[in-house]
Amino acid sequence: MSSTFKRDVTINLGAFSDSISDVTRKRQSILRSWRRLSSLQRLIIGIVLLSTVVIALFVLPSLMSNENRPEFDKVQPKKESESFEELHQIADVQKLDKNLEDLKKKDPVKQHIISTYDFFGGQQQTPRQKQVVEAFKHAWSAYKKYAWGKDELHPLSKTSSEWFGTGLTLVDSLDTLIIMGLKEEYDEAKAWVEDQLTFNVDKYVNLFEITIRNLGALLAAYHLTGHEVMKIKAIDLGERLLNAFNHNSKIPYSDVNLANGIARPPKWGPDSSTSEVTTIQLEFRDLSLITGNPRFADAVHEVSMHVHELPKTDGLVPIFINANSGDFRPAGTITLGARGDSYYEYLLKQWLQSGKKLKVFKEDFDESYRGVKKSLMRRSEPSKLLFIGELLSGRSFSPKMDHLVCFYPATLALAYHHGMGNEYLEDAKDLLNTCYEMYNRMPTKLSPEIVYFNLAQGVEEDLIVKPLDAHNLLRPETVESMFYLYRLTRNETYRDQAWQIFLAFEKHTKLPESGYSSINNVKDAGNPRFRDKMESFFLSETLKYLYLIFSDDFNLISLDDFVFNSEGHPLPIYNDSVNEK
């Protein structure tokens, strides 16, 4: 009995057998049982066994791995026609939504950064403001009709073009719409941002340009309204742009592909523009402050401190810097014009944005101001106009001044406002007068892109404008400085001068049905010739600063609460949220 019981238990459990003969008998018994089955029964058993093997090998491992996979990876097609690109966008949105929920829980300064100003509550606008609003609506209507969702409008041909493929003009104008109280237009633009704007674009974009235009505008719109979609899009773009930072040299590459993250120097050489790599700091620091994620601020602070430590000429920098070596180009041109301008602007504004905690940038700005006065400032003949020239190859003085340099009076005035001495204000006034004369002395009352100043005795005219420099691109720098000087001095002269410039834009750059266009020749009032392009900064900066200077409400974007980025987008000053590094 015991032996039989043991064998029965062993057979039932399948652990072992008593002998080889037992195994043989069992095999024969199974074979006889198999032969007695019909063909149909054998087929069914075979299918069951095969199915069991397939499930064990393929289905179970997949199910088990899905349990540990993030939710945004489980997105399934809604229909067979959905492409991989569409699924990728859906996944990105779900991932960003999840990230946003996490960020809300730890947002350290949320209440501080959202403006409480009622932009859409029916502002009391002055008559001049109302005319600026009408000009903006004329430009916006043309953009909507001929270029909606595209980067740029060509008003003469009534066509559009793409630069980055990121709705550049629309996004760049978001905070102007808010500040002007244009709710209907803003709501329509906001819907496009929410439904259509994607940064998953397989195209190389300029790190500087997309940062100051797209990223700056989204951040400003978020701060002015609190609309979360602006924050979501800003975070997405910021994450993609981090790929441009080259930590080996501390200098970011100028171009980055938004879709695949590959970064590279510009096609024309290994150098980045100095102004470009040092004019992304406000935006990336702001991203860190609204998300609590230090990666953005750390990336740009590394750039700033590296440039801080490089050798300079009295605080002045060459306009090219190598993204591979991290060094300035030897014997490079020194200028406050193109490729150099906003380096100096962002020195001061980084200090202000931080609540005056990042004092190293104030010190660098003051040193550069002394260098400008020593090496670049001159007075023309015969009118003694104060201007800022260039040092070619870092040594030879040239009396050339870009219209871009007219940002500097605003920066000097802002420095004075924050306690850096009366000489800053006096130079700001003097230099702004020169910028105004660059408009006032032209037949069209519009400034050329570049002016050479006469230094010789006995010549009647201070300004020399070469034919290839006579174009006007609807730039904002002079009216920007007029806005600052008016806000800080209350001198009505600046408003009257700004009004003259606005009327000149209306007369010489406006097209009846299709917006505004840059022109070729400011010296020919009878035929200035349209260049067929409306720059996005005309809406984001030029008309915005004109609107602000004509406002009687000094709480409308207070200079004590906001600092404007290089594209005219107001970002908040953080008085308690930045630690000095």
Buried (B, 14 or more C-beta within 10 A) or exposed (E): EEEEEEBEEBBEEEEEBEEEEBEEEEEEEEEEEEEEEEEEEEEEEEEEEEEEEEEEEEEEEEEEEEEEEEEBEEBEEEEEEEEEEBBBBBBBBBBBBEBBEEBEEEBBBBEBBBBEBEBBEEBEBBEBBEBBBEBBEBBBBBBBEBBBBBBBBBBBBBBBEBBBBBBBBBBBBBBBBBBBBBBEBBEBBBEBBBEEBBBEBEBBBBBBBBBBBBBBBBBBBBBBBBBBBBBBBBBBBBBBBBBBBBEEBBBBBBBBBBBEEEBBBBEEEBBBBBBBBBBBBBBBBBBBBBBBBEBBBBBBBBBBEBBBEBEBBBBBBBBBBBBBEBBBBEEBBBBBBBBBBBBBBBBBBBBBBBBBBBEBBBBBBBBBBEBBEEBBBBBBBEBEBBBBBBBBEBEEBBBBBBBBBBBBBBBBBBBBBBEBEEEBBEBBBBBBBBBBBBBBBBEBBBBBBBBBBBBEEEEEEBBBBEEEBBBBBBBBBBBBBBBBBBBBBEEEBBBEBBBEBBEBBBEBBBBEEBBBBBBBBBBBBEEBEBBBBBBBBBBBBBBBBBBBBBBEBEEBBBBEBBBBBBBBBBBBBBBEBBEEE
